Amino acid sequence: MANNPQSRKRIRQTAARTEHNTSLRSRMRTEVKKLEKAIEAGEKKTIGTQFVETMRALHKAASKGIVKKETASRKISRLSSRIKSLGA
């Protein structure tokens, strides 16, 4: 258990940071799932706007260190190729 003020503060900071990171990670995953659902349904009208939202969430998560930059780029690339295959 924390015995001094600095370690108590560190515990509070870690809890706040963990909560924030969890919400960003959850939002990112939700956006990806929404886009995947739209791709599977073939809803071309919603795919465009949802892809932008998904890219935004992935880039934000990467910039905050929730996921690595390469991971975000890989996910965007794979989703983009799935969208392009619908148009062909």
N, C-alpha and C positions, 0 to 999 in steps of 0.2 A: 504494500500500500504506500501511497505517496506520503512522504514525511515532511517535505518542505514546500514552500509556496511555488517554487519554479516547477517542481515535478507535478504539482496539482494543476498548474496552468498548462503544462504540456499535455496532460490527460484531457483537459477541456478542449485544447486546440485539436488534438487528434480526433476527438469525438466529432467536433464540428466539421473537420476536413473529411472524415469518413462519410458523414451524412451527405455532404455536398457532392463528393465523388460518386456515391451510390446513386444519387438522383440523376447526375449526368450520364452515368453508365446505363441506367434504366431508360432514360429518354432516348439514348442512342439505339438501344436494342429495340425499343418500341417502334421507332421510326423505320428501322430496317425491316421489322416484321410487317409493318403497314405497306411498305413498298413491295415486299415479296408477295403479299396477299393480292395487291393490285396487279402485279405481273402475272400471277397464276390465273387471276380472273380475266385478264386481258383488257382491263379498263384503261384504254389509251389516254383518255382525257385526264384521269387522275394521276397517271404515272408521271407525267412531266412535273407537276407541282410537287408530288410526293418525293420524286428523285432529288429535287432541289433541297427540300427539308431534310432528307436523309443525309445528303452530302454535308449540309450545314452542321448537323448533329455529329457526324463522324469527324469533321475537321475540328469542331470545337472540343470534342473529347480528346483528339490527338494533341491539340495545342495545350490542353490542361494536363496532359500526361496520364489520362485515363487508359488510353490505348496507345501503342506505338504508332508513329507516323506511317511506317510501312504497312502496318495492319489496316489502318484506315484507308490508305491508297489501294491496297489489295481488295478490300471489300467494295470500294467504290468502283474499281475496275471490273470486278466480277458482276456487280449489279448492272453496270452500264452495258456490258456485253450481253447480258440476258435481255435487257430492254431492246438493244439493237437487233437481236435475233427475232424479236416479235415483229418488227417492221419488215423483215425480209420475207 
